[in-house]
Amino acid sequence: MQEIQNLVTVISETQTYFRQQAQKQVNIGLTLRNWFFGFYIVEYEQKGKDRAVYGEN
């Protein structure tokens, strides 16, 4: 009976480890995606200029 409990424990720990790794990768991916979206929006709004121009309208 102890052997099966050891097997269940190892499987559970492995599942937990890989779930955490997957969550980290998703978080990294979403952070990079959001950063690039922001970068593209700034480039679009500023039309490639280094600084935004305020108060023209």
Helices and strands as residue ranges (DSSP letters): H 2-46
